[in-house]
Amino acid sequence: MECNTEHLILTHFSARIRDADEAVLEAKEVLGQAHGLASANDGDRVRIDDDGAVTMLKRTDNGWTQHNLSHH
């Protein structure tokens, strides 16, 4: 399978998927490691800078955690 993108954020999971990390691992198996892959939950935020850098902000019990999806 080919995916002409640098970043892929998976959302809206089926009830059969108990852990979103399963879906990310499956996507990595299909697409390879070249993509910035992540899963998003309700309330998570994605920031795309002018230079194309992608950062995901995930809400936790302790506030926000930042995940860099770019390979810049």
Backbone as XML, in Angstrom:
<?xml version="1.0"?>
<chain id="A" units="angstrom">
  <residue number="1" name="MET">
    <atom name="N" x="0.852" y="-1.171" z="0.000"/>
    <atom name="CA" x="0.000" y="0.000" z="0.000"/>
    <atom name="C" x="0.894" y="1.228" z="0.000"/>
  </residue>
  <residue number="2" name="GLU">
    <atom name="N" x="0.479" y="2.246" z="-0.725"/>
    <atom name="CA" x="1.238" y="3.480" z="-0.797"/>
    <atom name="C" x="0.408" y="4.622" z="-0.224"/>
  </residue>
  <residue number="3" name="CYS">
    <atom name="N" x="1.066" y="5.468" z="0.517"/>
    <atom name="CA" x="0.407" y="6.626" z="1.112"/>
    <atom name="C" x="1.295" y="7.832" z="0.842"/>
  </residue>
  <residue number="4" name="ASN">
    <atom name="N" x="0.848" y="8.732" z="0.010"/>
    <atom name="CA" x="1.656" y="9.871" z="-0.397"/>
    <atom name="C" x="1.524" y="11.006" z="0.622"/>
  </residue>
  <residue number="5" name="THR">
    <atom name="N" x="2.072" y="10.771" z="1.798"/>
    <atom name="CA" x="2.011" y="11.759" z="2.868"/>
    <atom name="C" x="3.194" y="11.578" z="3.801"/>
  </residue>
  <residue number="6" name="GLU">
    <atom name="N" x="3.544" y="12.610" z="4.533"/>
    <atom name="CA" x="4.618" y="12.513" z="5.513"/>
    <atom name="C" x="4.089" y="12.179" z="6.898"/>
  </residue>
  <residue number="7" name="HIS">
    <atom name="N" x="2.837" y="12.555" z="7.180"/>
    <atom name="CA" x="2.265" y="12.402" z="8.516"/>
    <atom name="C" x="0.866" y="11.815" z="8.406"/>
  </residue>
  <residue number="8" name="LEU">
    <atom name="N" x="0.552" y="10.926" z="9.341"/>
    <atom name="CA" x="-0.773" y="10.323" z="9.375"/>
    <atom name="C" x="-1.214" y="10.225" z="10.829"/>
  </residue>
  <residue number="9" name="ILE">
    <atom name="N" x="-2.363" y="10.825" z="11.131"/>
    <atom name="CA" x="-2.915" y="10.771" z="12.484"/>
    <atom name="C" x="-4.223" y="10.003" z="12.409"/>
  </residue>
  <residue number="10" name="LEU">
    <atom name="N" x="-4.269" y="8.894" z="13.113"/>
    <atom name="CA" x="-5.441" y="8.016" z="13.098"/>
    <atom name="C" x="-6.428" y="8.449" z="14.178"/>
  </residue>
  <residue number="11" name="THR">
    <atom name="N" x="-7.712" y="8.474" z="13.795"/>
    <atom name="CA" x="-8.776" y="8.868" z="14.724"/>
    <atom name="C" x="-9.990" y="7.972" z="14.527"/>
  </residue>
  <residue number="12" name="HIS">
    <atom name="N" x="-10.972" y="8.098" z="15.380"/>
    <atom name="CA" x="-12.269" y="7.418" z="15.260"/>
    <atom name="C" x="-12.095" y="5.903" z="15.112"/>
  </residue>
  <residue number="13" name="PHE">
    <atom name="N" x="-11.688" y="5.271" z="16.178"/>
    <atom name="CA" x="-11.365" y="3.847" z="16.157"/>
    <atom name="C" x="-12.593" y="2.962" z="16.318"/>
  </residue>
  <residue number="14" name="SER">
    <atom name="N" x="-12.529" y="1.811" z="15.690"/>
    <atom name="CA" x="-13.566" y="0.794" z="15.801"/>
    <atom name="C" x="-13.602" y="0.274" z="17.239"/>
  </residue>
  <residue number="15" name="ALA">
    <atom name="N" x="-14.740" y="-0.215" z="17.647"/>
    <atom name="CA" x="-14.876" y="-0.790" z="18.996"/>
    <atom name="C" x="-14.005" y="-2.035" z="19.170"/>
  </residue>
  <residue number="16" name="ARG">
    <atom name="N" x="-13.613" y="-2.676" z="18.081"/>
    <atom name="CA" x="-12.770" y="-3.875" z="18.179"/>
    <atom name="C" x="-11.343" y="-3.545" z="18.608"/>
  </residue>
  <residue number="17" name="ILE">
    <atom name="N" x="-10.949" y="-2.279" z="18.486"/>
    <atom name="CA" x="-9.597" y="-1.864" z="18.868"/>
    <atom name="C" x="-9.636" y="-1.364" z="20.302"/>
  </residue>
  <residue number="18" name="ARG">
    <atom name="N" x="-9.011" y="-2.110" z="21.185"/>
    <atom name="CA" x="-9.013" y="-1.757" z="22.605"/>
    <atom name="C" x="-7.969" y="-0.688" z="22.933"/>
  </residue>
  <residue number="19" name="ASP">
    <atom name="N" x="-6.887" y="-0.669" z="22.172"/>
    <atom name="CA" x="-5.796" y="0.266" z="22.422"/>
    <atom name="C" x="-5.399" y="0.894" z="21.089"/>
  </residue>
  <residue number="20" name="ALA">
    <atom name="N" x="-5.411" y="2.213" z="21.023"/>
    <atom name="CA" x="-5.098" y="2.907" z="19.767"/>
    <atom name="C" x="-3.690" y="2.587" z="19.280"/>
  </residue>
  <residue number="21" name="ASP">
    <atom name="N" x="-2.782" y="2.228" z="20.195"/>
    <atom name="CA" x="-1.424" y="1.876" z="19.786"/>
    <atom name="C" x="-1.413" y="0.674" z="18.845"/>
  </residue>
  <residue number="22" name="GLU">
    <atom name="N" x="-2.404" y="-0.206" z="18.978"/>
    <atom name="CA" x="-2.526" y="-1.349" z="18.053"/>
    <atom name="C" x="-2.704" y="-0.857" z="16.623"/>
  </residue>
  <residue number="23" name="ALA">
    <atom name="N" x="-3.550" y="0.146" z="16.443"/>
    <atom name="CA" x="-3.807" y="0.687" z="15.110"/>
    <atom name="C" x="-2.562" y="1.366" z="14.550"/>
  </residue>
  <residue number="24" name="VAL">
    <atom name="N" x="-1.813" y="2.067" z="15.398"/>
    <atom name="CA" x="-0.580" y="2.718" z="14.954"/>
    <atom name="C" x="0.444" y="1.666" z="14.536"/>
  </residue>
  <residue number="25" name="LEU">
    <atom name="N" x="0.591" y="0.606" z="15.316"/>
    <atom name="CA" x="1.525" y="-0.466" z="14.959"/>
    <atom name="C" x="1.136" y="-1.134" z="13.649"/>
  </residue>
  <residue number="26" name="GLU">
    <atom name="N" x="-0.152" y="-1.356" z="13.451"/>
    <atom name="CA" x="-0.625" y="-1.954" z="12.203"/>
    <atom name="C" x="-0.330" y="-1.030" z="11.021"/>
  </residue>
  <residue number="27" name="ALA">
    <atom name="N" x="-0.539" y="0.269" z="11.196"/>
    <atom name="CA" x="-0.251" y="1.226" z="10.126"/>
    <atom name="C" x="1.243" y="1.251" z="9.809"/>
  </residue>
  <residue number="28" name="LYS">
    <atom name="N" x="2.091" y="1.139" z="10.831"/>
    <atom name="CA" x="3.538" y="1.111" z="10.607"/>
    <atom name="C" x="3.946" y="-0.134" z="9.826"/>
  </residue>
  <residue number="29" name="GLU">
    <atom name="N" x="3.285" y="-1.256" z="10.104"/>
    <atom name="CA" x="3.578" y="-2.487" z="9.365"/>
    <atom name="C" x="3.231" y="-2.322" z="7.885"/>
  </residue>
  <residue number="30" name="VAL">
    <atom name="N" x="2.125" y="-1.650" z="7.612"/>
    <atom name="CA" x="1.657" y="-1.478" z="6.233"/>
    <atom name="C" x="2.439" y="-0.381" z="5.514"/>
  </residue>
  <residue number="31" name="LEU">
    <atom name="N" x="2.634" y="0.756" z="6.179"/>
    <atom name="CA" x="3.221" y="1.926" z="5.529"/>
    <atom name="C" x="4.722" y="2.058" z="5.733"/>
  </residue>
  <residue number="32" name="GLY">
    <atom name="N" x="5.265" y="1.367" z="6.719"/>
    <atom name="CA" x="6.678" y="1.491" z="7.025"/>
    <atom name="C" x="6.933" y="2.599" z="8.036"/>
  </residue>
  <residue number="33" name="GLN">
    <atom name="N" x="8.187" y="2.758" z="8.376"/>
    <atom name="CA" x="8.582" y="3.716" z="9.414"/>
    <atom name="C" x="8.794" y="5.127" z="8.877"/>
  </residue>
  <residue number="34" name="ALA">
    <atom name="N" x="8.673" y="5.331" z="7.570"/>
    <atom name="CA" x="8.990" y="6.623" z="6.965"/>
    <atom name="C" x="7.966" y="7.704" z="7.305"/>
  </residue>
  <residue number="35" name="HIS">
    <atom name="N" x="6.819" y="7.324" z="7.791"/>
    <atom name="CA" x="5.754" y="8.292" z="8.068"/>
    <atom name="C" x="5.736" y="8.671" z="9.547"/>
  </residue>
  <residue number="36" name="GLY">
    <atom name="N" x="5.330" y="9.911" z="9.828"/>
    <atom name="CA" x="5.058" y="10.318" z="11.193"/>
    <atom name="C" x="3.660" y="9.839" z="11.538"/>
  </residue>
  <residue number="37" name="LEU">
    <atom name="N" x="3.564" y="8.759" z="12.296"/>
    <atom name="CA" x="2.270" y="8.158" z="12.626"/>
    <atom name="C" x="1.924" y="8.399" z="14.079"/>
  </residue>
  <residue number="38" name="ALA">
    <atom name="N" x="0.649" y="8.679" z="14.331"/>
    <atom name="CA" x="0.176" y="8.875" z="15.702"/>
    <atom name="C" x="-1.317" y="8.588" z="15.752"/>
  </residue>
  <residue number="39" name="SER">
    <atom name="N" x="-1.815" y="8.441" z="16.957"/>
    <atom name="CA" x="-3.262" y="8.308" z="17.164"/>
    <atom name="C" x="-3.726" y="9.520" z="17.958"/>
  </residue>
  <residue number="40" name="ALA">
    <atom name="N" x="-4.938" y="9.945" z="17.695"/>
    <atom name="CA" x="-5.497" y="11.113" z="18.386"/>
    <atom name="C" x="-6.784" y="10.725" z="19.096"/>
  </residue>
  <residue number="41" name="ASN">
    <atom name="N" x="-6.981" y="11.305" z="20.249"/>
    <atom name="CA" x="-8.209" y="11.129" z="21.023"/>
    <atom name="C" x="-8.965" y="12.451" z="21.033"/>
  </residue>
  <residue number="42" name="ASP">
    <atom name="N" x="-10.198" y="12.419" z="21.475"/>
    <atom name="CA" x="-10.979" y="13.647" z="21.600"/>
    <atom name="C" x="-10.202" y="14.655" z="22.437"/>
  </residue>
  <residue number="43" name="GLY">
    <atom name="N" x="-10.112" y="15.866" z="21.953"/>
    <atom name="CA" x="-9.441" y="16.932" z="22.689"/>
    <atom name="C" x="-7.974" y="17.108" z="22.344"/>
  </residue>
  <residue number="44" name="ASP">
    <atom name="N" x="-7.346" y="16.119" z="21.696"/>
    <atom name="CA" x="-5.952" y="16.270" z="21.292"/>
    <atom name="C" x="-5.868" y="17.337" z="20.208"/>
  </residue>
  <residue number="45" name="ARG">
    <atom name="N" x="-4.697" y="17.926" z="20.080"/>
    <atom name="CA" x="-4.518" y="19.016" z="19.117"/>
    <atom name="C" x="-3.311" y="18.749" z="18.236"/>
  </residue>
  <residue number="46" name="VAL">
    <atom name="N" x="-3.385" y="19.236" z="17.013"/>
    <atom name="CA" x="-2.289" y="19.098" z="16.059"/>
    <atom name="C" x="-1.896" y="20.499" z="15.614"/>
  </residue>
  <residue number="47" name="ARG">
    <atom name="N" x="-0.585" y="20.777" z="15.681"/>
    <atom name="CA" x="-0.066" y="22.065" z="15.239"/>
    <atom name="C" x="0.820" y="21.827" z="14.011"/>
  </residue>
  <residue number="48" name="ILE">
    <atom name="N" x="0.541" y="22.547" z="12.927"/>
    <atom name="CA" x="1.355" y="22.477" z="11.719"/>
    <atom name="C" x="1.970" y="23.852" z="11.514"/>
  </residue>
  <residue number="49" name="ASP">
    <atom name="N" x="3.292" y="23.925" z="11.634"/>
    <atom name="CA" x="3.993" y="25.192" z="11.491"/>
    <atom name="C" x="4.148" y="25.563" z="10.016"/>
  </residue>
  <residue number="50" name="ASP">
    <atom name="N" x="4.534" y="26.812" z="9.769"/>
    <atom name="CA" x="4.721" y="27.298" z="8.400"/>
    <atom name="C" x="5.746" y="26.471" z="7.621"/>
  </residue>
  <residue number="51" name="ASP">
    <atom name="N" x="6.738" y="25.911" z="8.329"/>
    <atom name="CA" x="7.765" y="25.108" z="7.652"/>
    <atom name="C" x="7.342" y="23.650" z="7.461"/>
  </residue>
  <residue number="52" name="GLY">
    <atom name="N" x="6.109" y="23.323" z="7.859"/>
    <atom name="CA" x="5.595" y="21.962" z="7.683"/>
    <atom name="C" x="5.834" y="21.043" z="8.864"/>
  </residue>
  <residue number="53" name="ALA">
    <atom name="N" x="6.502" y="21.518" z="9.903"/>
    <atom name="CA" x="6.724" y="20.705" z="11.097"/>
    <atom name="C" x="5.383" y="20.425" z="11.775"/>
  </residue>
  <residue number="54" name="VAL">
    <atom name="N" x="5.183" y="19.170" z="12.182"/>
    <atom name="CA" x="3.921" y="18.761" z="12.794"/>
    <atom name="C" x="4.165" y="18.344" z="14.237"/>
  </residue>
  <residue number="55" name="THR">
    <atom name="N" x="3.401" y="18.940" z="15.138"/>
    <atom name="CA" x="3.489" y="18.622" z="16.557"/>
    <atom name="C" x="2.099" y="18.258" z="17.048"/>
  </residue>
  <residue number="56" name="MET">
    <atom name="N" x="2.035" y="17.178" z="17.808"/>
    <atom name="CA" x="0.771" y="16.735" z="18.378"/>
    <atom name="C" x="0.778" y="17.041" z="19.868"/>
  </residue>
  <residue number="57" name="LEU">
    <atom name="N" x="-0.290" y="17.632" z="20.356"/>
    <atom name="CA" x="-0.444" y="17.921" z="21.776"/>
    <atom name="C" x="-1.516" y="16.991" z="22.323"/>
  </residue>
  <residue number="58" name="LYS">
    <atom name="N" x="-1.111" y="16.151" z="23.290"/>
    <atom name="CA" x="-2.033" y="15.192" z="23.887"/>
    <atom name="C" x="-2.333" y="15.606" z="25.319"/>
  </residue>
  <residue number="59" name="ARG">
    <atom name="N" x="-3.604" y="15.556" z="25.653"/>
    <atom name="CA" x="-4.047" y="15.917" z="26.999"/>
    <atom name="C" x="-3.799" y="14.741" z="27.943"/>
  </residue>
  <residue number="60" name="THR">
    <atom name="N" x="-3.185" y="15.019" z="29.087"/>
    <atom name="CA" x="-2.960" y="13.996" z="30.115"/>
    <atom name="C" x="-3.498" y="14.525" z="31.443"/>
  </residue>
  <residue number="61" name="ASP">
    <atom name="N" x="-3.437" y="13.691" z="32.459"/>
    <atom name="CA" x="-3.874" y="14.117" z="33.788"/>
    <atom name="C" x="-3.017" y="15.263" z="34.327"/>
  </residue>
  <residue number="62" name="ASN">
    <atom name="N" x="-1.768" y="15.362" z="33.835"/>
    <atom name="CA" x="-0.833" y="16.385" z="34.305"/>
    <atom name="C" x="-0.734" y="17.574" z="33.362"/>
  </residue>
  <residue number="63" name="GLY">
    <atom name="N" x="-1.637" y="17.693" z="32.413"/>
    <atom name="CA" x="-1.596" y="18.795" z="31.453"/>
    <atom name="C" x="-1.366" y="18.266" z="30.047"/>
  </residue>
  <residue number="64" name="TRP">
    <atom name="N" x="-0.629" y="19.005" z="29.233"/>
    <atom name="CA" x="-0.389" y="18.645" z="27.842"/>
    <atom name="C" x="1.003" y="18.041" z="27.676"/>
  </residue>
  <residue number="65" name="THR">
    <atom name="N" x="1.110" y="17.026" z="26.831"/>
    <atom name="CA" x="2.414" y="16.507" z="26.427"/>
    <atom name="C" x="2.559" y="16.744" z="24.934"/>
  </residue>
  <residue number="66" name="GLN">
    <atom name="N" x="3.768" y="17.035" z="24.530"/>
    <atom name="CA" x="4.047" y="17.379" z="23.141"/>
    <atom name="C" x="4.781" y="16.227" z="22.464"/>
  </residue>
  <residue number="67" name="HIS">
    <atom name="N" x="4.354" y="15.870" z="21.238"/>
    <atom name="CA" x="4.965" y="14.808" z="20.444"/>
    <atom name="C" x="5.292" y="15.363" z="19.068"/>
  </residue>
  <residue number="68" name="ASN">
    <atom name="N" x="6.572" y="15.341" z="18.710"/>
    <atom name="CA" x="6.995" y="15.833" z="17.408"/>
    <atom name="C" x="6.817" y="14.721" z="16.382"/>
  </residue>
  <residue number="69" name="LEU">
    <atom name="N" x="6.001" y="14.949" z="15.363"/>
    <atom name="CA" x="5.766" y="13.952" z="14.322"/>
    <atom name="C" x="6.664" y="14.161" z="13.116"/>
  </residue>
  <residue number="70" name="SER">
    <atom name="N" x="7.350" y="15.277" z="13.057"/>
    <atom name="CA" x="8.173" y="15.619" z="11.894"/>
    <atom name="C" x="9.557" y="15.000" z="12.019"/>
  </residue>
  <residue number="71" name="HIS">
    <atom name="N" x="10.143" y="14.798" z="10.853"/>
    <atom name="CA" x="11.505" y="14.285" z="10.791"/>
    <atom name="C" x="12.469" y="15.377" z="10.342"/>
  </residue>
  <residue number="72" name="HIS">
    <atom name="N" x="12.084" y="16.653" z="10.572"/>
    <atom name="CA" x="12.901" y="17.787" z="10.128"/>
    <atom name="C" x="14.106" y="17.908" z="11.026"/>
  </residue>
</chain>
